[in-house]
Amino acid sequence: MANTQGPQGNYDPAGSTQMFRAFVDEAPQTPQQTASPSASGGPRIGLILGVVAVVVVVAAVAWLALK
């Protein structure tokens, strides 16, 4: 294993500085995809419905607790 040195000349036995720099400098391998409106709307609608359902359940429990 080669002895690698960090930016200040510190000994780096694992070579993690070099590996980190290679990871950071690496260009993305996948092309950027454009999301269609229906594909991006699906998860968002599900999230909104989930939040509304949680609010309704919490309101029902609070109403029953205070009744």
N, C-alpha and C positions, 0 to 999 in steps of 0.2 A: 504494500500500500504506500502510495507516495505521501510524503509529508507536505501538507498544504498549510499556507499561512493566510490569516485573515487580513483585513485592510490595515491594521496597525502592526502587523508582523507577529501576531500571536499564533502559537502552534495550534492547529486544528486537527487532532488525530483522526476524526471521522470524516473530514472533508465536507462537513455539512454546509459550510459557507459556499463552497463551489456548487454543491447540489442545489442550494437555495437560489443562488444566482442563475443557474441554468433553468430552474423552474420558473422564476420570475421573468426571465428574458425570453422564454419560449412563447412563440406566437400561438394564438388559438388555432386549433386544428379544424374546427367545424365552421362552416360558413354561417353567417347570421341569417336566421329565418324570419320572415315577416309573418306575423300571426294574423289569421283572418278574423274578422269581427265576431263571427259565431264561435270560433274556437276560444277566443279570449273571454267571451261573455259567459261561457258555460261555468267555469269554476267560480267566477265572480257572483253569478246568480245563486249558485249553491251556497256560497259563503254568506250572502245576504239572507237567504232563507234560513240558514242555520242560526244566525244571530237573532233573527226575528223569533224563531222557535224557542230559543233559550230565554229571550225576554218574556215571551208569553208564559213559559213554564214558571219562571221566577215570579212573575206577577200573580199567577194562579196560586202558587205556594204562599206568597205573602198575603193574598186575600183570604185564603183558608186559615192561615195562622192568626190573622187579626179578627176573624169573624166570631 
